[in-house]
Each structure stands twice: as C-alpha cells, then as structure tokens.
Amino acid sequence: MKKEVILFETNLNRFKLHKVNRPTDDKQSQNLIKEISEIMKKKGFRKTEPIIVTRPDKNGIIWVVDGQHRLLAAIECGIGVYFITDEDVNPNSQKSIFDAFREYNKCKKNIKKNDYVHGFAAMGNENFQILQDFGKKYPMFSLTERMMFLQNSGTKHPSKKSFQDGKFDVVNLKRAETWANNLLELKPYFEKGYNRSVFVRTIISIMEKKKLFKFDEFLHKVKLRPSSIHLCGDKNTYSTMIENIYNYRRRDDEKLNLRF
C-alpha cells in the first residue's frame, strides 16, 4: 500500500462486494454481521478497523477488498464507515482483488478452505468450480473428503500451499460421484458413521487400491447383517471390519485381503 489515508463515507452505495470474496449469505456470516452491528449500535464504526477498498474500476465501481462483514453491519445500522483505498490493487482484475483479500487475511488466519474454493471458482478455475458444485451435491461429506473423492484417492491431496495457490486437479468426476453415492447407500445401515472422516477415507482407499473389491457385494453383506457394521477408532480397525463383512460366507480361496 503506497499511502494509508483513512477516510470516512456515509454513502455506502459507493462500495460493492466482489464475487471472488467470501460469501456472506451463510448462517455463520449472518450471525457475525449481527454481532458486529450490535457493537456498532453502541460504539459506532471504529476508525482503527477501516475497510479496505480499491480505487474505482473502469465502470466507476469501488470494490471491497477486506471488511465485507463490517460494511454490511454498518449498512444494517445505518452508519458511515472508515475506509482505506489500496492503490496497489487493480480494480479491474479479479485475481488482484482476490490476492489482496488473501494477503490481508493471512495474518488474521481466518481464511477458510471454502473461501479459497469460492474465490478460485468465481475466477473461472474449472477444477475449483467442480469442487464447489460437488460440495453442493454432497454436503454431508467434509471438504477434505470431497477432494479425495474427486482425486479418486484416500491419500493423495494437494499441500496447503498448493491449494491456496489454486492448484487442485479433478481426476475423474464420474468415479467420484459413484463412490460418494456408494457411501450414501450405507446411510440406512450406518447412519452414525457413513460420512465420518476415518470411515470415508478407509472406503475410498479400498476402492482405489483393492481392484477386486465390489461395493455392491459389500453392501449386500451389510444388509444381511446390519449389526456387523459399527463405529471404529482408526483406519486399520475399519479396514479389518470391512474385510470381515465382505468375506462373510465367501470360500477361503475367494476371500480378499482389505487391510492396510
């Protein structure tokens, strides 16, 4: 930032939220906006916490880089805001705005993985768009597990830095949907554990590495003995349980080793 000049503005229609920034319509954000607005009603908008904006873009729009929740809380309260214009941010570049948002929030350590998914998807990153859509279709699985489904691997996943830099590759979407739907079929028989992290990772690893494993046969055996599937503490215990269920009533020469 070239020069930090803190200004005050009461016409909040001047500021717009950019699509690459984190969404604010979720329950957590709405609760945060409400909490901030309650504080603002008593103490006003703090000059020590200005929102960060761009200079006007080619259409005259001033984009909010950081401080969406504070801006929305101020709008709700009907009060003005303090702001700083970051001249180093290109208001006509989605990437520049998103990079600045990431930089401002890096020190606060409050950027969540879903914020990166939202931002990169909004910028047109096809793999992140698929990841975002997959999350809407399968919200019962965590983001980490959804990434494993899409990479068709229970162990392969990008490093934190790679993910934050927008590097994520979808291997096979159709296979990911098949595997996710397989687990959904277990829900009536394993409602407390079908989407638990360790179980999901174990099943994904088995479907990835044990090529002779047939999920339909496993599901059939679960239906025969619903009490055979239960919560376990770790991946090794889960793989042993799955192996015992799968090999039920199979001849010794047909039994599969599904342990790790």
C-alpha positions as CSV (number, residue, x, y, z in Angstrom):
1,M,0.0,0.0,0.0
2,K,1.5,3.3,-1.1
3,K,-0.2,5.6,1.4
4,E,-2.7,4.8,4.1
5,V,-5.1,7.7,4.3
6,I,-8.2,6.9,6.4
7,L,-11.4,8.5,5.0
8,F,-15.0,8.4,6.2
9,E,-18.0,7.8,4.0
10,T,-21.7,7.8,4.7
11,N,-22.9,6.9,1.1
12,L,-22.3,3.2,1.4
13,N,-23.8,2.5,-2.0
14,R,-20.4,3.5,-3.4
15,F,-18.9,0.2,-2.2
16,K,-19.7,-3.2,-3.8
17,L,-18.8,-6.7,-2.8
18,H,-16.8,-8.6,-5.4
19,K,-17.8,-12.2,-6.3
20,V,-14.3,-13.5,-5.7
21,N,-14.6,-12.5,-2.0
22,R,-16.0,-14.9,0.6
23,P,-19.8,-15.3,0.5
24,T,-21.8,-13.5,3.2
25,D,-25.2,-15.2,2.9
26,D,-24.4,-18.3,5.0
27,K,-25.6,-18.7,8.6
28,Q,-22.2,-18.1,10.2
29,S,-21.6,-14.9,8.3
30,Q,-25.1,-13.6,9.0
31,N,-24.6,-14.2,12.7
32,L,-21.2,-12.4,12.5
33,I,-22.8,-9.4,10.8
34,K,-25.5,-9.3,13.5
35,E,-22.9,-9.4,16.3
36,I,-20.8,-6.6,14.7
37,S,-23.9,-4.5,14.1
38,E,-24.9,-4.8,17.8
39,I,-21.4,-3.4,18.7
40,M,-21.7,-0.7,16.2
41,K,-25.0,0.5,17.5
42,K,-23.3,1.2,20.8
43,K,-19.8,2.3,19.8
44,G,-20.1,3.3,16.1
45,F,-17.6,2.2,13.4
46,R,-14.1,2.1,14.8
47,K,-11.6,4.2,12.9
48,T,-8.9,1.7,13.9
49,E,-10.6,-1.0,11.8
50,P,-11.3,0.6,8.4
51,I,-12.5,-1.5,5.5
52,I,-10.0,-1.8,2.5
53,V,-11.3,-0.9,-0.9
54,T,-10.0,-0.5,-4.5
55,R,-9.8,2.7,-6.4
56,P,-12.8,3.0,-8.9
57,D,-12.7,0.5,-11.7
58,K,-13.3,1.3,-15.4
59,N,-17.1,1.4,-14.6
60,G,-16.6,3.6,-11.5
61,I,-17.2,0.7,-9.1
62,I,-15.3,0.7,-5.8
63,W,-14.7,-2.9,-4.7
64,V,-14.4,-4.1,-1.1
65,V,-11.1,-6.0,-0.7
66,D,-11.4,-6.6,3.0
67,G,-14.1,-5.8,5.6
68,Q,-17.3,-7.1,4.0
69,H,-18.9,-8.1,7.3
70,R,-18.1,-4.7,8.8
71,L,-19.6,-2.9,5.7
72,L,-22.8,-5.0,5.8
73,A,-23.1,-4.4,9.6
74,A,-22.7,-0.6,9.1
75,I,-25.4,-0.7,6.4
76,E,-27.7,-2.6,8.8
77,C,-27.1,0.1,11.4
78,G,-27.4,3.0,9.0
79,I,-24.0,4.5,9.9
80,G,-20.9,5.5,7.9
81,V,-17.6,3.6,7.6
82,Y,-13.9,4.4,7.7
83,F,-12.0,3.1,4.7
84,I,-8.6,3.0,3.1
85,T,-8.0,2.8,-0.6
86,D,-5.3,0.3,-1.6
87,E,-3.9,1.8,-4.7
88,D,-1.8,-1.3,-5.4
89,V,-4.9,-3.4,-6.1
90,N,-6.0,-3.5,-9.7
91,P,-9.8,-2.9,-9.5
92,N,-10.3,-4.4,-13.0
93,S,-8.6,-7.7,-12.1
94,Q,-10.4,-10.5,-10.2
95,K,-7.0,-12.1,-9.4
96,S,-5.6,-8.8,-8.0
97,I,-8.6,-8.4,-5.7
98,F,-8.6,-12.0,-4.6
99,D,-4.8,-12.0,-4.0
100,A,-5.2,-8.8,-1.9
101,F,-8.0,-10.4,0.1
102,R,-5.9,-13.4,0.8
103,E,-2.9,-11.2,1.8
104,Y,-5.0,-9.1,4.2
105,N,-6.5,-12.1,5.9
106,K,-3.3,-14.2,6.0
107,C,-2.1,-12.5,9.2
108,K,-5.6,-12.9,10.8
109,K,-5.5,-16.6,10.0
110,N,-9.2,-16.6,9.3
111,I,-9.4,-17.6,5.7
112,K,-11.1,-21.0,5.4
113,K,-10.6,-23.6,2.8
114,N,-14.1,-22.9,1.4
115,D,-13.1,-19.3,0.9
116,Y,-10.4,-20.4,-1.5
117,V,-12.8,-22.8,-3.2
118,H,-15.3,-19.9,-3.6
119,G,-12.7,-17.4,-4.8
120,F,-11.0,-19.6,-7.4
121,A,-14.3,-21.0,-8.7
122,A,-15.6,-17.4,-9.1
123,M,-12.4,-16.6,-11.2
124,G,-13.2,-19.5,-13.5
125,N,-10.9,-22.2,-12.3
126,E,-12.7,-25.3,-13.7
127,N,-11.4,-27.7,-11.1
128,F,-12.5,-25.5,-8.2
129,Q,-15.9,-25.0,-9.9
130,I,-16.3,-28.8,-10.0
131,L,-15.2,-29.0,-6.3
132,Q,-17.7,-26.3,-5.4
133,D,-20.6,-28.0,-7.3
134,F,-19.6,-31.4,-5.8
135,G,-19.9,-29.8,-2.4
136,K,-23.4,-28.6,-3.1
137,K,-24.4,-32.1,-4.2
138,Y,-22.7,-33.9,-1.4
139,P,-22.7,-31.5,1.6
140,M,-22.8,-34.4,4.0
141,F,-19.1,-35.0,3.4
142,S,-16.3,-32.7,4.6
143,L,-14.3,-30.6,2.1
144,T,-11.3,-32.8,2.6
145,E,-13.2,-36.0,1.8
146,R,-14.9,-34.3,-1.2
147,M,-11.4,-33.5,-2.5
148,M,-10.4,-37.2,-2.0
149,F,-13.4,-38.3,-3.9
150,L,-12.6,-36.1,-6.8
151,Q,-8.9,-37.1,-6.8
152,N,-10.1,-40.8,-6.5
153,S,-7.6,-41.3,-3.7
154,G,-7.7,-41.8,0.0
155,T,-4.2,-40.5,0.5
156,K,-3.5,-38.1,-2.4
157,H,-4.3,-34.5,-1.8
158,P,-2.6,-31.1,-2.5
159,S,-0.4,-29.4,0.0
160,K,-1.8,-26.5,1.9
161,K,0.3,-24.1,-0.1
162,S,-0.6,-25.6,-3.5
163,F,-4.3,-25.5,-2.6
164,Q,-4.0,-21.8,-1.5
165,D,-2.3,-21.1,-4.8
166,G,-5.2,-22.5,-6.8
167,K,-3.7,-25.9,-7.6
168,F,-6.2,-28.8,-7.4
169,D,-6.8,-31.4,-10.1
170,V,-10.0,-33.4,-10.6
171,V,-9.1,-36.9,-11.7
172,N,-12.4,-38.5,-12.6
173,L,-15.7,-36.8,-11.7
174,K,-17.9,-39.8,-12.7
175,R,-15.9,-42.1,-10.5
176,A,-16.1,-39.6,-7.6
177,E,-19.9,-39.4,-7.9
178,T,-20.1,-43.2,-8.0
179,W,-18.0,-43.6,-4.8
180,A,-20.0,-40.9,-3.0
181,N,-23.3,-42.5,-4.0
182,N,-22.0,-45.8,-2.7
183,L,-21.5,-44.4,0.7
184,L,-24.9,-42.8,0.7
185,E,-26.4,-46.2,0.2
186,L,-24.8,-47.2,3.5
187,K,-26.6,-44.5,5.4
188,P,-29.7,-46.5,6.3
189,Y,-27.5,-49.2,7.9
190,F,-24.7,-47.0,9.3
191,E,-26.2,-43.6,9.9
192,K,-23.8,-42.5,12.6
193,G,-20.7,-43.4,10.6
194,Y,-21.2,-43.5,6.9
195,N,-19.8,-40.0,6.5
196,R,-17.3,-40.0,9.3
197,S,-13.9,-38.9,8.1
198,V,-11.9,-42.1,9.0
199,F,-14.5,-44.4,7.6
200,V,-14.8,-42.4,4.4
201,R,-11.1,-42.4,3.9
202,T,-10.9,-46.1,4.5
203,I,-13.6,-46.9,2.0
204,I,-12.0,-44.5,-0.6
205,S,-8.6,-46.2,-0.1
206,I,-10.1,-49.7,-0.5
207,M,-12.0,-48.7,-3.7
208,E,-8.8,-47.1,-5.0
209,K,-6.3,-49.8,-4.2
210,K,-8.3,-53.1,-3.9
211,K,-9.4,-53.6,-7.5
212,L,-11.2,-56.8,-6.8
213,F,-13.4,-55.2,-4.2
214,K,-17.0,-54.8,-5.3
215,F,-19.0,-52.3,-3.3
216,D,-22.4,-53.9,-4.3
217,E,-21.3,-57.2,-2.7
218,F,-20.1,-55.3,0.5
219,L,-23.5,-53.5,0.7
220,H,-25.3,-56.8,0.3
221,K,-23.4,-58.3,3.2
222,V,-24.2,-55.3,5.3
223,K,-27.9,-55.7,4.6
224,L,-27.6,-59.4,5.6
225,R,-26.1,-58.5,8.9
226,P,-26.7,-54.8,9.7
227,S,-25.2,-55.2,13.2
228,S,-21.8,-56.1,11.7
229,I,-21.0,-52.5,10.7
230,H,-20.2,-50.2,13.6
231,L,-18.0,-47.3,14.6
232,C,-14.3,-47.9,14.9
233,G,-11.4,-45.8,16.1
234,D,-8.9,-45.8,13.2
235,K,-8.4,-46.8,9.6
236,N,-6.8,-50.2,10.4
237,T,-9.7,-51.2,12.5
238,Y,-12.2,-50.1,9.9
239,S,-10.4,-52.0,7.1
240,T,-10.5,-55.1,9.3
241,M,-14.2,-54.7,9.9
242,I,-14.9,-54.1,6.2
243,E,-12.8,-57.2,5.3
244,N,-14.8,-59.4,7.8
245,I,-18.1,-58.2,6.4
246,Y,-17.0,-58.6,2.8
247,N,-15.7,-62.1,3.3
248,Y,-18.8,-63.4,5.1
249,R,-19.8,-66.7,3.5
250,R,-17.1,-66.5,0.9
251,R,-14.9,-69.5,0.2
252,D,-11.4,-69.3,1.6
253,D,-9.9,-69.1,-1.9
254,E,-12.2,-66.2,-2.7
255,K,-11.6,-64.1,0.4
256,L,-10.0,-60.7,-0.1
257,N,-7.4,-59.0,2.0
258,L,-8.7,-55.5,2.5
259,R,-6.4,-54.5,5.3
260,F,-3.6,-51.8,5.2
